[in-house]
């Protein structure tokens, strides 16, 4: 869920953990998504290095400002009203760090991304890629509105972003990628999740345990999982699966056991409350966070297959950390780029 394998696993574990609520059967009515917002504007633009640009956005949805990092394509400096590029959105984990993909994934070195505008928007810490319920009051942080209304519109108006879009993410960002594509059919041509928290109702304490450890009021996000069940289901890719028909999806996760990038003497930290889940998994699991992500990823992948969504999966031995996600981004990139570069635009 965050950077490095040690630091990444620590915050990752905090963003995804324990006591079980079974996935509820049946479909849920997804809401139509955020209404158009007004007043968002870019108030600062900074050239970090030759192809990397940081934007600061004044955001009504966040009731403050948010950052966006761009990895720009060749020729971007000559952009104009009629010249645009395909857009790949990369969503960070629960830390929300907009610098993560350029600083930790070496994406600047990938020749495949020389003709794509890569966008990494900031997310409020533990924001779960959602417009928060806030005890029924709504308001900030409205993360989905910030990303898909404010940032997307600003980039398409003045920064060369075209209508061909794909989306991918790590941990909470993997959840955000699949959820955004499902809640807004046609907005994204493909989606990819790397160790994504893909079905929050399946392991409610994966939210409550981690949030309480981090001193986040988790009920502000979607409310109570029983009383506000409709909100939880409207933000659950499992229950939105049919809306992804026609959209290629890549889902990957480790199983929580030590893998090729793991130090056997440095297992994932255990977040308070997470111990309750240990009985559900084999003794060799050292990353309960990743074991939970694997369960949810398999559940959603199976559901997508049932309803006819084209799904590619990769499940492997490994824990919750950036080295695995870096590998999975490269494995999924051909699918994402094929979707960006082929056929007519859907939205």
N, C-alpha and C positions, 0 to 999 in steps of 0.2 A: 504494500500500500504506500510505500514510500521508498526513499533512495537507499542505495547500498544494500548488501544482503543482511548485515546485522541491524543497522538503523532501520532499513526497510521492513524487516520482519517485526521489529518492536512496534513501530506505529501501525504496521499492517495488522498485527494481532489485536491491537486496540481497536481497529476499525472493523472487526469482523468476528464475533464470538458466540455464546452458549445457550441454556435450556430451550427445549424444542417445542415449537408450535407446528403441527403437521400442515403441509400445504393444503389449502382449502380446495375442494373440487369445484369444477364448474368455472364459467367465465365471469369476468367482471366488466362492467361498462367503463371503458377508459374515457376520461374527460377529453375534451377537444384540444387541450393544451393551453398555453398561456395566450391571453389576448395581447394584441399589439401594444407595446409600451411607447411612451414618448419621453423626450428629454435626455436620453443617453447621448453622450458625446465624447470624443477623444480629446482629452485635455493635455496630453503630453505624448510625444513620440521620441524614442531614443534608439539610436543605432548602436547596438552592443558590439557587433563585429560585422564583417562584410555582408553576411546573408541573414543576420539575426537582428530583429527589430522588436522592441518592447513598446506596447501601448498602455497608457493609463486611461481608463474609461470612467467618466462620471456616470454612475448607474443609479437611477431611481429604484431599480429592482433590488439592489443591495443596500439602498439608503446610504451610499458612500461611494467609494471607488473600487475598481477591480483592475487587475492587470491581465494582459494578453501578450503572449510571445508568438512572433511569426518567424518561421523559417521560410525565406522568400525564394521563389524560383528564378532561374536565369531570365534576364530581361525585365524583371519586376520594376526596376527604376523607371522604365519607359511606359509604365502602365497608363492607361487612359480610360475614357468612358466606355470604349468598346473592346478593350483587351482584358480578358480575364483568364484565370487558370483554375483547374480542378483543385478542390480543397480537401485535405485530410485533417480532420480534427483528432487530436490525441489528448485524452483526458487523464489527468493525474489521479493518484489514489486519494485516500481520505485526508492527507496533508494538504492537498490542493495546490501544490507548488507548480506554478506555470513555467519555471525554468527546468523542470525535471527531465524532459525528453531531450533537450539539447545538451544538457550537462551530463547526463548519465547513459544515454542510449547511442551516442555518436551518430545521430541521424544526419548531421551535416556532411558526413563522409559517404553517405549512400547516394550513388549516382542515380538510382531510381527516383529520387526525390528532387532532382534538378528542375523538373517541369511541373512541380506541384507546390501549391501554397500550403504549408503545414501550420496549423493553428493550435496552440495550447492555451486555453483560457484558465485563469485562476478560479479556484473554488473556495468558498469559505471553509475553514477547518471542519471536517466531519459533516460536510454539507449534504451529502448523499444525493447530489444532482437532482434536487427537488425544490419546488416552491413550498416553503414550510407552512404547515397548518397553523401553528402558533395559537393553539387553543381556540381555533375557529376565526381568529382575527385576520389571518393571512399576513401579507406584508413581508418585510425583509427577514431573512434572506430569501429572495425568490430566485434560486439558482438557475432553474430551468429557463425562466424568463430572461435572466441575464445572458445566458449562453445562446439560446436559440432565437431570441427576439432582438435583444440589444446588440450583442457582439456580432451575430451573423449579419444583421442589417447594416451595421457600420462598415463591416469588411466588404460587403457587396456594393456599398455605395462609393467607397473611396480607396479600397486597398487591393483591388484586383481579384477578389473572390468571386468565382463563377457559380453557376447553379448545380454543377456536378460535385457531390459531396460523399465522402465516406468517413467513418468514425471508428475509433478504437480506444481502448483504455486499460489501465492496470487496476486491479482490486476494485475499490469503489468506482474508479473510472471505467472499468469493464462493465460494471452494472450500469453506469450512466450511458455508455455507448449503446448497449442493447436496448435499454429502456427508452432512450431518446428516439432510436430508430423505430421502435414499436409504437410509441405514442404519437409519432408524426410520420405516418406511412408516406413514402415517396421523398421525404426530405433527404434521406441518406441512401445511397445505392448499395452499401455494404456496411457491416458492423463486425467488430472483433472484440472479444473479451479475454483478458489474460488474468487468470485467478480472480474472476469477477464474483462479486456478492450478488448473484443473479436472482435470488428469490428470497427477499427479506422475511416473508412470513414463515419460511421453513425453519429458520433458527432465529427466533426473536431476540434471544439473549446475545446473539452475535452482534446485535445493535445495543441492547440495553446494558450488557456487561461492559462492553468497550466504552460506551458513552459515559456511563457512570464513573468508570476508571479515569476518563479524561475530563470529568466534570461538565459534560454536555447534557442538557435536558432533552433526552431523546424523544419524549412524547411531543415535543414541539414540531418534530419533523412531519409525521403522519398521524399524530394522535395516538390513542390507545388501540392496540391491535384487535381488541374485541369491539369496543364501542365505535371506533372509526374504521371498521373492517373495510368499508367500501373505498376509503382513501388508500389503505395499504394495498388492496388488490388493484387499484387503478395505477399503482406504481410498481407492480410486480410483473416482470417479463414473462413469468410462467402463465399468468392469466391474460397477458396481452399477446400470446404467441401467434394467434391467427392474423394479427395485424402486420406480421413480418413476412407473410407470403409474398414470394417474388424478390425478397431481399436476402442475398447470401450472408450467412453468419458464420463466423469462426469462433469456437469456444475451446479454451485450453485451461488446464489446471494441473498442479501437482497433487499428489495424494497425501502429503504431509509426512512421508517417510524421507530419510536422508537421500539426496540425489547427487548428481555429478557436481553441483556447485556448492554443496554444503560441507561445513566443517563439523565432523561428528562429535566434537567436544563442545560445540557452541550451538545447541538447539534453540529453537524459538522460545522467547520468553512466554510464560503463562500469565495471562491477565486474570486478576481476581474474578472469580465466578466461572472462569473457563474450565476449571477442574471438573465441573459437573458433566462435561461432555466426554471426558476421557473414556468412560465406560462404553461409549458408542463406537469406538474405533480400536483398531489393533494396537497391541503394545508397542510396536515399532514406530508408531506415529510420534514424531517429535514436534510437529507443527499442527496443533489443533486448528489454528486459523485456516491453514491450507486444506486440512481434511474437510472442514466445513465448506470451503469454497468448492472443493471437488464434488461434494454431495450436491450442492446447489447447481453447479455447472452441469453435472450429469442429468439432474432432474429437468432442467430447462432444455438441454439439448435433446433429450428424449421427447419432451413435449413438442418442440419445434419440428422434429421429424414426424411425429404423429399427425401434425396439421399440414405437412407438405412444404415446410420451409427448407431450402437448401442449406444444410449444416455441414461444416467440416469441424471435426474435433481432434484434439491431441491431449490425451491424459498420460501422465508420466510420474515417475518417482521424483519428489522434490518438495521444497518448502515455499514459503511466501516471501519472495525477494526479487529484486531487480534483475539479477543475472538470467533468471528464467524468463522474465517478461521481455527482456531484450532479445533473447532467442526467439520467443514466440512472435514478437513484432516482425522479425525478419521472415519467419515461416508464413505469416499471414499476409505479408505485403504484396505478393503477386496477386492474390485474390482481391485485395482492396484496390490495387491499381487497375486490374482488369475491369472492375466495376466502374471505376472513375473514367476510364478511357474508352469504354465500349458502349455502343448503342445510344439511343436518344435520351435526353434528360427527362426525369420523371417529376421534377418539382423544383 
